[in-house]
């Protein structure tokens, strides 16, 4: 039996990714209600024409599908099982689409717990950044039952350019996302190290960027993140602390499997050093500032900083 298109979709977490996703779904014709612990985040969605409630519990009373776009497993636990969480709603939603990057073991456990409560889960981590979330062009790495995919179809159509259907149970989507984050974190750390070495050797950073992006050493992360370094702009699009979290998840999963992850471990140390130095909330390209501290590296500065009087 086919399911009707959801009447209302809830989005828990209205940060850069969640807000963009909520707005993209509205523009695709879905009725969307937002929820966030931050009053400023709720106000941003309301200002853009959206509707908000204060708690996930309230959201669960009105929505057919709820999309969870928070930071980590602790926040997922809070918004689902906390005192004012979604599971406390008397007329709970029919489907949860969980998009946070979490340990695969946690995703599997969450799927079992929700299934026991009669609530299907789509384990659906996302990739693409704030810009693509706003355009409804995310990449979704999803696993879950056929029923979950069927119910989620209108929502996935509105938020994603590509939906990778990876399995029939929660956990596989999070496993694939973990591999993606291993690569992303290592590539950013490698890009920062390469640029730092080049600058230390006296190479013009703009020229170096031009050469590498047209050579075999290029990567998507090098091409995307190095401009932040060249502009001296570390406004967080994805923060250093995100990779402290995600590479820790890689390390945790490696321990669970008795599987070595030496490259991820090295990248984790660089991001941890950057966070410990006070750059945790800056853009993840700020991992290069570890070399600035250790080697007295002179990095490019933002135009307004360069022009400021001494």
Backbone as CSV, one residue per row, in Angstrom:
resi,resn,N_x,N_y,N_z,CA_x,CA_y,CA_z,C_x,C_y,C_z
1,UNK,0.859,-1.195,0.000,0.000,0.000,0.000,0.891,1.240,0.000
2,UNK,0.574,2.197,-0.856,1.375,3.416,-0.909,0.929,4.375,0.184
3,UNK,1.890,5.173,0.636,1.600,6.140,1.685,1.368,7.510,1.057
4,UNK,0.480,8.309,1.612,0.252,9.636,1.072,1.449,10.539,1.326
5,UNK,1.576,11.562,0.512,2.635,12.544,0.748,2.446,13.165,2.129
6,UNK,3.557,13.334,2.877,3.428,13.899,4.216,2.724,15.249,4.197
7,UNK,1.822,15.431,5.155,1.131,16.709,5.275,2.087,17.755,5.820
8,UNK,2.849,17.375,6.824,3.771,18.300,7.468,5.075,17.602,7.810
9,UNK,6.193,18.306,7.568,7.523,17.799,7.889,8.120,18.670,8.982
10,UNK,8.682,18.050,10.008,9.376,18.773,11.055,10.868,18.709,10.839
11,UNK,11.559,19.798,11.128,13.022,19.821,11.069,13.537,20.227,12.440
12,UNK,14.262,19.329,13.083,14.878,19.621,14.384,16.339,19.972,14.144
13,UNK,16.706,21.203,14.473,18.061,21.689,14.236,18.068,22.642,13.064
14,UNK,18.097,23.947,13.365,18.032,24.970,12.321,19.355,25.719,12.215
15,UNK,20.456,24.972,12.278,21.767,25.547,12.007,21.936,25.739,10.511
16,UNK,23.190,25.860,10.070,23.439,26.151,8.658,22.823,25.093,7.746
17,UNK,22.999,23.825,8.084,22.469,22.751,7.240,20.964,22.588,7.429
18,UNK,20.508,22.614,8.681,19.093,22.402,8.947,18.222,23.518,8.419
19,UNK,18.675,24.765,8.584,17.892,25.895,8.080,17.788,25.844,6.570
20,UNK,18.908,25.594,5.900,18.878,25.497,4.441,17.958,24.394,3.969
21,UNK,18.008,23.256,4.654,17.155,22.128,4.285,15.683,22.453,4.490
22,UNK,15.368,23.085,5.620,13.975,23.451,5.897,13.441,24.420,4.839
23,UNK,14.252,25.392,4.462,13.814,26.359,3.454,13.667,25.708,2.083
24,UNK,14.579,24.811,1.755,14.481,24.109,0.462,13.216,23.269,0.391
25,UNK,12.862,22.633,1.500,11.647,21.814,1.514,10.399,22.678,1.381
26,UNK,10.411,23.845,2.020,9.268,24.759,1.872,9.106,25.170,0.412
27,UNK,10.223,25.491,-0.220,10.168,25.930,-1.612,9.728,24.800,-2.542
28,UNK,9.951,23.556,-2.108,9.505,22.414,-2.910,8.021,22.103,-2.693
29,UNK,7.357,22.879,-1.834,5.918,22.729,-1.645,5.500,21.939,-0.424
30,UNK,6.462,21.530,0.421,6.105,20.810,1.629,5.771,21.791,2.756
31,UNK,4.884,21.397,3.630,4.592,22.166,4.830,5.641,21.796,5.879
32,UNK,6.343,22.793,6.393,7.498,22.536,7.261,7.350,23.310,8.566
33,UNK,7.628,22.623,9.675,7.710,23.268,10.991,9.119,23.039,11.521
34,UNK,9.751,24.112,12.011,11.104,24.016,12.531,11.136,23.973,14.045
35,UNK,12.281,23.522,14.581,12.486,23.468,16.026,13.977,23.562,16.303
36,UNK,14.349,24.403,17.269,15.754,24.544,17.647,15.814,25.096,19.066
37,UNK,16.844,24.718,19.816,16.992,25.254,21.172,17.332,26.732,21.146
38,UNK,17.882,27.205,20.030,18.286,28.610,19.901,17.130,29.473,19.411
39,UNK,16.810,30.487,20.187,15.760,31.418,19.771,16.156,32.143,18.496
40,UNK,17.451,32.451,18.354,17.919,33.142,17.146,17.725,32.268,15.910
41,UNK,17.976,30.967,16.055,17.791,30.051,14.926,16.317,29.957,14.546
42,UNK,15.469,29.870,15.553,14.026,29.822,15.270,13.577,31.111,14.586
43,UNK,14.096,32.234,15.060,13.718,33.527,14.490,14.146,33.625,13.027
44,UNK,15.326,33.058,12.709,15.801,33.098,11.322,14.837,32.363,10.397
45,UNK,14.300,31.235,10.854,13.359,30.477,10.026,12.025,31.207,9.924
46,UNK,11.573,31.784,11.023,10.307,32.526,11.023,10.416,33.743,10.116
47,UNK,11.552,34.436,10.182,11.764,35.616,9.340,11.708,35.254,7.862
48,UNK,12.153,34.030,7.546,12.127,33.572,6.158,10.761,33.021,5.754
49,UNK,9.779,33.134,6.646,8.420,32.711,6.324,8.016,31.378,6.909
50,UNK,8.889,30.772,7.724,8.595,29.466,8.299,7.819,29.555,9.600
51,UNK,7.467,28.399,10.111,6.759,28.282,11.381,7.602,27.440,12.326
52,UNK,7.657,27.814,13.596,8.467,27.093,14.570,7.669,26.737,15.816
53,UNK,8.141,25.701,16.491,7.667,25.361,17.831,8.888,25.310,18.738
54,UNK,8.646,25.293,20.044,9.754,25.386,20.995,10.417,24.058,21.312
55,UNK,9.676,22.943,21.220,10.236,21.652,21.629,9.954,20.566,20.604
56,UNK,10.816,19.538,20.569,10.545,18.396,19.686,9.226,17.707,20.012
57,UNK,8.840,17.717,21.275,7.557,17.107,21.644,6.407,17.773,20.884
58,UNK,6.405,19.107,20.859,5.360,19.826,20.114,5.416,19.471,18.636
59,UNK,6.626,19.334,18.117,6.795,19.003,16.703,6.145,17.650,16.391
60,UNK,6.348,16.697,17.304,5.808,15.363,17.088,4.305,15.300,17.063
61,UNK,3.650,16.306,17.637,2.187,16.323,17.655,1.595,16.768,16.327
62,UNK,2.447,17.342,15.462,1.928,17.938,14.229,2.478,17.321,12.945
63,UNK,3.543,16.512,13.033,4.287,16.144,11.828,4.183,14.664,11.471
64,UNK,4.173,14.389,10.181,4.171,13.031,9.665,5.588,12.474,9.567
65,UNK,6.537,13.355,9.278,7.949,12.999,9.155,8.752,14.044,9.913
66,UNK,9.755,13.599,10.668,10.652,14.527,11.353,12.083,14.264,10.901
67,UNK,12.757,15.329,10.478,14.145,15.263,10.026,15.020,15.835,11.137
68,UNK,15.973,15.052,11.610,16.841,15.466,12.709,18.188,15.891,12.130
69,UNK,18.502,17.194,12.252,19.743,17.739,11.689,20.517,18.427,12.815
70,UNK,20.973,17.624,13.774,21.728,18.165,14.909,23.186,17.735,14.777
71,UNK,23.996,17.982,15.827,25.441,17.846,15.688,25.959,16.451,15.996
72,UNK,25.436,15.814,17.039,26.047,14.566,17.493,25.005,13.653,18.137
73,UNK,25.461,12.488,18.581,24.550,11.495,19.155,23.912,11.995,20.442
74,UNK,24.646,12.755,21.238,24.085,13.289,22.482,22.881,14.177,22.192
75,UNK,22.990,14.990,21.160,21.866,15.850,20.799,20.721,15.038,20.211
76,UNK,21.035,13.997,19.454,19.980,13.119,18.939,19.210,12.513,20.109
77,UNK,19.933,12.019,21.120,19.286,11.443,22.300,18.360,12.456,22.959
78,UNK,18.859,13.685,23.100,18.078,14.715,23.787,16.798,15.047,23.033
79,UNK,16.903,15.237,21.708,15.722,15.673,20.959,14.718,14.545,20.761
80,UNK,15.194,13.297,20.842,14.264,12.175,20.693,13.735,11.668,22.029
81,UNK,14.615,11.524,23.013,14.238,10.838,24.251,14.274,11.721,25.495
82,UNK,14.601,13.000,25.346,14.613,13.910,26.486,13.212,14.171,27.009
83,UNK,13.166,14.919,28.095,11.875,15.192,28.759,10.871,15.833,27.812
84,UNK,11.366,16.733,26.962,10.487,17.374,25.972,10.798,16.858,24.570
85,UNK,11.278,15.606,24.505,11.696,15.035,23.241,10.548,14.532,22.386
86,UNK,10.885,14.172,21.184,9.891,13.727,20.205,9.101,12.526,20.697
87,UNK,9.766,11.602,21.380,9.096,10.376,21.813,8.091,10.620,22.938
88,UNK,8.132,11.816,23.522,7.155,12.148,24.571,5.847,12.659,23.993
89,UNK,5.811,12.888,22.673,4.586,13.391,22.046,3.509,12.308,22.059
90,UNK,2.287,12.639,22.430,1.223,11.632,22.500,0.850,11.051,21.141
91,UNK,0.918,11.870,20.092,0.599,11.365,18.757,1.828,11.437,17.888
92,UNK,2.783,10.546,18.133,4.101,10.672,17.535,4.086,10.574,16.019
93,UNK,5.142,11.171,15.438,5.345,11.152,14.003,5.434,9.731,13.445
94,UNK,5.239,9.595,12.137,5.295,8.282,11.515,6.665,7.865,11.032
95,UNK,7.648,8.781,10.997,8.974,8.452,10.482,9.984,9.461,11.016
96,UNK,11.167,8.965,11.390,12.296,9.821,11.748,13.381,9.640,10.693
97,UNK,13.843,10.751,10.137,14.999,10.743,9.238,16.145,11.382,10.018
98,UNK,17.136,10.570,10.387,18.210,11.020,11.266,19.445,11.339,10.421
99,UNK,19.841,12.619,10.401,20.892,13.084,9.487,22.222,13.407,10.152
100,UNK,22.304,13.396,11.470,23.560,13.724,12.145,24.602,12.638,11.879
101,UNK,25.878,13.045,11.895,26.965,12.076,11.800,27.174,11.449,13.173
102,UNK,26.898,10.155,13.278,27.007,9.435,14.544,27.751,8.123,14.301
103,UNK,28.186,7.481,15.381,28.841,6.180,15.248,27.860,5.167,14.660
104,UNK,28.324,4.320,13.749,27.431,3.301,13.191,26.769,2.445,14.266
105,UNK,27.494,2.125,15.321,26.917,1.304,16.393,25.759,2.031,17.064
106,UNK,25.887,3.357,17.186,24.778,4.126,17.767,23.582,4.122,16.821
107,UNK,23.829,4.293,15.521,22.729,4.298,14.547,21.976,2.966,14.572
108,UNK,22.711,1.855,14.681,22.070,0.547,14.748,21.205,0.434,16.003
109,UNK,21.755,0.875,17.133,21.005,0.825,18.392,19.758,1.699,18.331
110,UNK,19.904,2.888,17.740,18.766,3.790,17.629,17.673,3.175,16.763
111,UNK,18.068,2.548,15.669,17.085,1.900,14.811,16.303,0.828,15.547
112,UNK,17.003,0.037,16.365,16.334,-1.022,17.125,15.386,-0.448,18.167
113,UNK,15.800,0.624,18.829,14.960,1.235,19.868,13.703,1.859,19.269
114,UNK,13.849,2.545,18.162,12.679,3.161,17.533,11.765,2.102,16.932
115,UNK,12.366,1.060,16.373,11.553,-0.021,15.817,10.704,-0.679,16.908
116,UNK,11.297,-0.843,18.096,10.553,-1.431,19.210,9.383,-0.558,19.630
117,UNK,9.507,0.750,19.357,8.423,1.680,19.677,7.457,1.853,18.511
118,UNK,7.657,1.080,17.454,6.772,1.155,16.301,7.022,2.342,15.401
119,UNK,8.250,2.872,15.453,8.576,4.084,14.695,9.728,3.798,13.748
120,UNK,9.515,3.824,12.429,10.614,3.539,11.504,11.658,4.660,11.496
121,UNK,12.911,4.251,11.279,14.034,5.196,11.203,14.708,5.063,9.851
122,UNK,14.992,6.204,9.230,15.868,6.227,8.075,17.192,6.810,8.556
123,UNK,18.225,5.977,8.554,19.578,6.394,8.914,20.139,7.114,7.701
124,UNK,20.217,8.459,7.769,20.424,9.235,6.539,21.383,10.408,6.720
125,UNK,22.661,10.139,7.009,23.627,11.234,7.083,23.696,11.993,5.764
126,UNK,24.064,13.264,5.866,24.053,14.137,4.694,25.436,14.741,4.453
127,UNK,25.671,15.118,3.209,26.918,15.768,2.825,26.610,16.805,1.761
128,UNK,27.404,17.870,1.751,27.209,18.887,0.718,27.392,20.306,1.206
129,UNK,27.272,20.526,2.521,27.485,21.862,3.052,26.249,22.734,3.014
130,UNK,26.403,23.930,3.589,25.278,24.846,3.746,24.697,25.293,2.407
131,UNK,25.565,25.551,1.432,25.082,26.057,0.144,24.188,25.028,-0.547
132,UNK,24.626,23.779,-0.566,23.824,22.755,-1.237,22.578,22.401,-0.438
133,UNK,22.639,22.535,0.882,21.419,22.278,1.661,20.357,23.303,1.294
134,UNK,20.769,24.541,1.113,19.814,25.597,0.757,19.221,25.376,-0.630
135,UNK,19.995,24.763,-1.506,19.535,24.505,-2.871,18.742,23.200,-2.982
136,UNK,18.661,22.436,-1.890,18.016,21.127,-1.955,18.803,20.141,-2.776
137,UNK,20.152,20.247,-2.698,21.020,19.430,-3.550,22.017,18.618,-2.728
138,UNK,21.617,18.205,-1.539,22.504,17.415,-0.697,22.709,16.008,-1.260
139,UNK,23.762,15.362,-0.776,23.954,13.934,-0.991,23.542,13.230,0.296
140,UNK,22.643,12.258,0.194,22.129,11.542,1.368,22.579,10.090,1.295
141,UNK,23.209,9.630,2.380,23.691,8.247,2.474,22.721,7.500,3.377
142,UNK,21.769,6.801,2.789,20.610,6.345,3.565,20.488,4.829,3.622
143,UNK,20.030,4.358,4.781,19.660,2.948,4.922,18.447,2.848,5.830
144,UNK,17.597,1.887,5.531,16.375,1.700,6.295,15.431,0.782,5.541
145,UNK,14.283,0.558,6.126,13.312,-0.357,5.523,12.690,0.242,4.263
146,UNK,12.080,-0.617,3.473,11.369,-0.150,2.280,10.268,0.821,2.668
147,UNK,9.606,0.558,3.786,8.554,1.453,4.266,9.122,2.829,4.590
148,UNK,10.293,2.864,5.240,10.908,4.146,5.586,11.256,4.937,4.335
149,UNK,11.828,4.265,3.337,12.170,4.959,2.094,10.919,5.467,1.391
150,UNK,9.851,4.679,1.418,8.611,5.093,0.754,8.042,6.346,1.414
151,UNK,7.986,6.341,2.738,7.454,7.505,3.446,8.351,8.728,3.279
152,UNK,9.665,8.479,3.180,10.620,9.581,3.109,10.732,10.189,1.713
153,UNK,10.207,9.522,0.703,10.465,9.912,-0.680,10.216,11.394,-0.979
154,UNK,9.057,11.976,-0.604,8.844,13.393,-0.923,9.843,14.316,-0.224
155,UNK,10.252,13.941,0.979,11.211,14.750,1.733,12.591,14.649,1.097
156,UNK,13.006,13.431,0.769,14.303,13.252,0.131,14.364,13.949,-1.219
157,UNK,13.280,13.895,-1.964,13.224,14.586,-3.258,13.450,16.079,-3.085
158,UNK,12.943,16.635,-1.986,13.033,18.082,-1.766,14.397,18.519,-1.240
159,UNK,15.091,17.646,-0.516,16.331,18.070,0.142,17.595,17.594,-0.558
160,UNK,17.483,16.615,-1.454,18.686,15.973,-1.977,18.745,15.951,-3.492
161,UNK,19.957,16.076,-3.995,20.223,15.862,-5.413,20.475,14.380,-5.679
162,UNK,21.128,13.730,-4.701,21.463,12.320,-4.836,21.122,11.594,-3.542
163,UNK,20.371,10.501,-3.654,20.070,9.647,-2.503,20.701,8.284,-2.768
164,UNK,21.677,7.928,-1.944,22.333,6.633,-2.056,21.587,5.657,-1.150
165,UNK,20.926,4.687,-1.745,20.157,3.699,-0.981,21.085,2.527,-0.664
166,UNK,21.488,2.413,0.593,22.631,1.578,0.957,22.280,0.309,1.719
167,UNK,21.044,0.127,2.105,20.704,-1.073,2.848,19.332,-0.970,3.452
168,UNK,18.877,-2.071,4.045,17.512,-2.122,4.561,17.430,-1.992,6.076
169,UNK,18.540,-1.592,6.710,18.524,-1.423,8.164,19.419,-0.260,8.560
170,UNK,19.085,0.388,9.674,19.885,1.500,10.166,21.303,1.030,10.463
171,UNK,22.276,1.896,10.174,23.676,1.603,10.441,24.540,1.719,9.208
172,UNK,24.061,1.220,8.069,24.890,1.254,6.869,25.082,2.677,6.359
173,UNK,24.048,3.501,6.431,24.211,4.903,6.036,25.294,5.575,6.856
174,UNK,25.301,5.343,8.161,26.305,5.954,9.036,27.694,5.384,8.803
175,UNK,27.776,4.099,8.410,29.089,3.535,8.085,29.698,4.232,6.879
176,UNK,28.886,4.425,5.849,29.392,5.079,4.648,29.772,6.530,4.960
177,UNK,28.958,7.221,5.747,29.286,8.610,6.097,30.601,8.677,6.867
178,UNK,30.870,7.690,7.714,32.108,7.672,8.477,33.319,7.563,7.551
179,UNK,33.214,6.741,6.510,34.301,6.650,5.526,34.497,7.998,4.839
180,UNK,33.389,8.650,4.481,33.472,9.972,3.859,34.181,10.959,4.776
181,UNK,33.840,10.937,6.071,34.442,11.888,7.002,35.910,11.574,7.256
182,UNK,36.277,10.300,7.243,37.701,9.953,7.334,38.470,10.625,6.192
183,UNK,37.973,10.439,4.979,38.639,11.025,3.815,38.635,12.549,3.872
184,UNK,37.487,13.130,4.218,37.396,14.587,4.260,38.371,15.172,5.275
185,UNK,38.419,14.581,6.480,39.312,15.096,7.508,40.769,14.956,7.125
186,UNK,41.151,13.802,6.592,42.535,13.596,6.168,42.893,14.552,5.037
187,UNK,41.977,14.749,4.093,42.271,15.632,2.959,42.433,17.091,3.400
188,UNK,41.609,17.540,4.340,41.755,18.921,4.827,43.075,19.082,5.567
189,UNK,43.392,18.128,6.441,44.657,18.202,7.175,45.849,18.154,6.220
190,UNK,45.765,17.311,5.190,46.845,17.224,4.210,46.968,18.518,3.405
191,UNK,45.833,19.103,3.035,45.863,20.371,2.298,46.512,21.466,3.135
192,UNK,46.177,21.500,4.431,46.765,22.504,5.317,48.270,22.294,5.451
193,UNK,48.695,21.051,5.616,50.126,20.767,5.749,50.880,21.130,4.472
194,UNK,50.287,20.803,3.323,50.929,21.104,2.045,51.077,22.613,1.845
195,UNK,50.015,23.364,2.135,50.096,24.819,1.986,51.091,25.415,2.977
196,UNK,51.101,24.885,4.205,52.042,25.403,5.202,53.484,25.164,4.766
197,UNK,53.775,23.972,4.248,55.121,23.673,3.765,55.491,24.601,2.610
198,UNK,54.552,24.776,1.666,54.826,25.645,0.535,55.121,27.073,0.958
199,UNK,54.316,27.596,1.877,54.525,28.959,2.352,55.872,29.069,3.064
200,UNK,56.211,28.052,3.875,57.488,28.059,4.595,58.673,28.036,3.627
201,UNK,58.487,27.391,2.478,59.552,27.348,1.471,59.611,28.608,0.614
202,UNK,58.710,29.542,0.882,58.746,30.802,0.150,57.939,30.828,-1.122
203,UNK,57.091,29.837,-1.349,56.257,29.812,-2.544,55.074,30.755,-2.349
204,UNK,54.760,31.515,-3.382,53.583,32.381,-3.315,52.341,31.486,-3.182
205,UNK,51.537,31.687,-2.135,50.410,30.769,-1.911,49.373,30.768,-3.027
206,UNK,49.124,31.917,-3.635,48.170,31.960,-4.751,48.686,31.146,-5.924
207,UNK,49.993,31.295,-6.223,50.576,30.531,-7.322,50.545,29.041,-7.016
208,UNK,50.824,28.682,-5.767,50.814,27.272,-5.383,49.420,26.673,-5.559
209,UNK,48.418,27.427,-5.153,47.037,26.957,-5.316,46.719,26.745,-6.793
210,UNK,47.146,27.669,-7.639,46.895,27.539,-9.071,47.544,26.319,-9.681
211,UNK,48.753,26.000,-9.229,49.457,24.827,-9.758,48.799,23.540,-9.278
212,UNK,48.568,23.431,-7.963,48.070,22.163,-7.411,46.677,21.837,-7.920
213,UNK,45.819,22.849,-8.078,44.457,22.570,-8.548,44.423,22.131,-10.005
214,UNK,45.552,22.209,-10.681,45.636,21.719,-12.065,46.625,20.569,-12.182
215,UNK,46.916,19.946,-11.048,47.905,18.870,-11.026,47.348,17.656,-10.281
216,UNK,48.123,16.575,-10.305,47.649,15.308,-9.745,47.473,15.359,-8.232
217,UNK,48.112,16.300,-7.561,47.996,16.389,-6.108,46.711,17.030,-5.625
218,UNK,45.864,17.488,-6.534,44.636,18.176,-6.138,43.640,17.209,-5.490
219,UNK,42.774,17.772,-4.654,41.628,17.045,-4.109,40.475,18.027,-4.023
220,UNK,39.271,17.497,-3.859,38.109,18.391,-3.736,38.282,19.301,-2.527
221,UNK,38.766,18.749,-1.409,38.941,19.542,-0.205,40.040,20.597,-0.369
222,UNK,41.136,20.256,-1.049,42.176,21.254,-1.314,41.583,22.412,-2.101
223,UNK,40.862,22.085,-3.155,40.301,23.124,-4.019,39.255,23.958,-3.297
224,UNK,38.489,23.341,-2.383,37.408,24.040,-1.694,37.879,24.817,-0.484
225,UNK,38.850,24.273,0.283,39.217,24.890,1.557,40.392,25.864,1.471
226,UNK,41.331,25.622,0.569,42.506,26.497,0.510,42.133,27.953,0.226
227,UNK,41.085,28.244,-0.582,40.703,29.652,-0.728,40.391,30.351,0.597
228,UNK,39.897,29.622,1.595,39.670,30.233,2.907,41.002,30.701,3.505
229,UNK,42.046,29.886,3.305,43.384,30.242,3.806,43.926,31.431,3.020
230,UNK,43.777,31.412,1.702,44.286,32.501,0.867,43.617,33.830,1.198
231,UNK,42.323,33.767,1.567,41.577,34.984,1.891,41.715,35.373,3.360
232,UNK,42.352,34.514,4.158,42.448,34.779,5.591,41.084,34.861,6.246
233,UNK,40.134,34.112,5.709,38.753,34.157,6.202,38.378,32.795,6.775
234,UNK,38.289,32.728,8.095,37.986,31.467,8.768,36.583,31.473,9.371
235,UNK,35.696,32.232,8.732,34.286,32.183,9.114,33.816,30.740,8.962
236,UNK,33.250,30.142,10.011,32.996,28.693,9.966,31.852,28.299,9.035
237,UNK,32.210,27.576,7.986,31.214,26.890,7.167,31.096,25.456,7.676
238,UNK,32.227,24.863,8.009,32.295,23.613,8.765,33.454,23.795,9.733
239,UNK,33.202,23.668,11.013,34.180,24.074,12.012,35.206,22.990,12.319
240,UNK,36.360,23.431,12.844,37.401,22.516,13.306,36.828,21.460,14.236
241,UNK,35.977,21.872,15.175,35.452,20.928,16.168,34.572,19.845,15.560
242,UNK,34.005,20.089,14.377,33.242,19.038,13.700,34.150,17.861,13.380
243,UNK,35.384,18.167,12.938,36.290,17.069,12.599,36.960,16.468,13.820
244,UNK,37.059,17.223,14.907,37.467,16.592,16.161,36.454,15.507,16.517
245,UNK,35.180,15.848,16.395,34.117,14.879,16.692,34.127,13.707,15.710
246,UNK,34.133,14.016,14.409,33.954,12.963,13.420,35.158,12.030,13.344
247,UNK,36.369,12.578,13.446,37.541,11.710,13.420,37.661,10.908,14.711
248,UNK,37.128,11.425,15.808,37.026,10.623,17.025,36.078,9.446,16.810
249,UNK,35.004,9.667,16.044,34.086,8.568,15.719,34.786,7.504,14.870
250,UNK,35.629,7.949,13.940,36.423,7.000,13.154,37.313,6.174,14.089
251,UNK,37.986,6.879,15.001,38.884,6.211,15.957,38.104,5.230,16.838
252,UNK,36.936,5.662,17.316,36.094,4.804,18.157,35.663,3.548,17.404
253,UNK,35.249,3.730,16.165,34.799,2.591,15.369,35.960,1.646,15.065
254,UNK,37.148,2.217,14.808,38.322,1.388,14.610,38.626,0.540,15.837
255,UNK,38.475,1.124,17.036,38.699,0.361,18.270,37.673,-0.764,18.388
256,UNK,36.410,-0.450,18.062,35.370,-1.481,18.152,35.668,-2.656,17.230
257,UNK,36.295,-2.379,16.083,36.570,-3.409,15.081,37.986,-3.963,15.178
258,UNK,38.771,-3.461,16.132,40.209,-3.777,16.224,40.862,-3.554,14.859
259,UNK,40.633,-2.349,14.335,41.099,-1.999,12.993,41.897,-0.700,13.065
260,UNK,43.137,-0.685,12.559,43.967,0.524,12.667,43.548,1.611,11.682
261,UNK,43.591,2.852,12.121,43.293,4.000,11.251,44.372,5.068,11.471
262,UNK,45.615,4.796,11.077,46.715,5.707,11.400,46.615,7.071,10.732
263,UNK,46.140,7.147,9.501,46.034,8.447,8.834,44.948,9.296,9.496
264,UNK,43.819,8.671,9.819,42.759,9.393,10.522,43.240,9.847,11.889
265,UNK,44.037,9.010,12.571,44.543,9.367,13.892,45.465,10.575,13.811
266,UNK,46.304,10.632,12.790,47.205,11.774,12.618,46.415,13.055,12.348
267,UNK,45.409,12.954,11.470,44.565,14.124,11.192,43.818,14.558,12.438
268,UNK,43.340,13.597,13.225,42.640,13.922,14.467,43.543,14.719,15.407
269,UNK,44.813,14.350,15.503,45.727,15.084,16.370,45.885,16.535,15.908
270,UNK,45.913,16.748,14.598,46.042,18.116,14.081,44.795,18.949,14.397
271,UNK,43.629,18.359,14.198,42.400,19.094,14.511,42.270,19.322,16.009
272,UNK,42.677,18.340,16.811,42.626,18.497,18.264,43.573,19.606,18.713
273,UNK,44.759,19.671,18.100,45.710,20.735,18.419,45.128,22.104,18.059
274,UNK,44.485,22.185,16.908,43.874,23.456,16.498,42.767,23.861,17.463
275,UNK,41.946,22.898,17.871,40.880,23.191,18.823,41.461,23.616,20.168
276,UNK,42.494,22.901,20.622,43.116,23.244,21.895,43.760,24.614,21.890
277,UNK,44.167,25.077,20.702,44.770,26.402,20.577,43.725,27.512,20.481
278,UNK,42.454,27.127,20.509,41.398,28.130,20.508,40.698,28.340,19.184
279,UNK,40.950,27.449,18.212,40.373,27.638,16.882,39.203,26.693,16.601
280,UNK,38.668,26.060,17.629,37.664,25.029,17.438,36.425,25.479,16.706
281,UNK,36.024,26.735,16.902,34.800,27.223,16.263,35.068,27.950,14.956
282,UNK,36.331,27.992,14.542,36.660,28.579,13.248,36.486,27.539,12.149
283,UNK,36.520,27.999,10.908,36.404,27.094,9.770,37.462,26.003,9.862
284,UNK,37.140,24.804,9.378,38.078,23.692,9.520,39.412,23.933,8.821
285,UNK,39.454,24.880,7.860,40.736,25.227,7.245,41.700,25.845,8.254
286,UNK,41.187,26.286,9.397,42.035,26.872,10.446,42.963,25.840,11.067
287,UNK,42.859,24.563,10.678,43.833,23.574,11.134,45.240,23.971,10.696
288,UNK,45.370,24.807,9.664,46.690,25.281,9.236,47.346,26.156,10.306
289,UNK,46.548,26.722,11.196,47.104,27.610,12.221,47.954,26.854,13.241
290,UNK,47.848,25.526,13.258,48.764,24.729,14.076,50.203,24.993,13.632
291,UNK,50.420,25.054,12.313,51.766,25.309,11.780,52.186,26.751,12.029
292,UNK,51.219,27.655,11.999,51.519,29.053,12.314,52.078,29.160,13.731
293,UNK,51.498,28.423,14.655,51.947,28.449,16.050,53.275,27.739,16.234
294,UNK,53.429,26.593,15.581,54.627,25.782,15.795,55.854,26.331,15.080
295,UNK,55.632,26.923,13.907,56.763,27.316,13.063,56.818,28.813,12.773
296,UNK,55.972,29.583,13.430,55.966,31.028,13.181,55.597,31.362,11.749
297,UNK,54.723,30.558,11.173,54.344,30.715,9.767,53.542,32.004,9.580
298,UNK,53.831,32.734,8.523,53.061,33.937,8.203,51.997,33.582,7.176
299,UNK,50.743,33.570,7.627,49.634,33.193,6.753,49.010,34.426,6.110
300,UNK,48.348,34.248,4.958,47.614,35.363,4.361,46.587,35.909,5.346
301,UNK,46.329,37.199,5.271,45.352,37.824,6.149,44.198,38.378,5.315
302,UNK,43.060,38.551,5.959,41.908,39.141,5.271,42.234,40.561,4.864
303,UNK,41.605,41.013,3.777,41.896,42.339,3.251,41.690,43.423,4.303
304,UNK,40.617,43.327,5.062,40.353,44.376,6.067,41.405,44.354,7.180
305,UNK,41.962,43.139,7.480,43.028,43.062,8.471,44.301,43.668,7.925
306,UNK,44.578,43.391,6.639,45.811,43.905,6.045,45.813,45.410,5.951
307,UNK,44.612,45.995,5.764,44.535,47.436,5.593,44.356,48.188,6.898
308,UNK,44.142,47.435,7.979,43.901,48.099,9.267,45.155,48.797,9.742
309,UNK,45.034,49.985,10.373,46.206,50.685,10.870,46.873,49.899,11.987
310,UNK,48.182,50.005,12.067,48.924,49.269,13.105,48.851,50.012,14.420
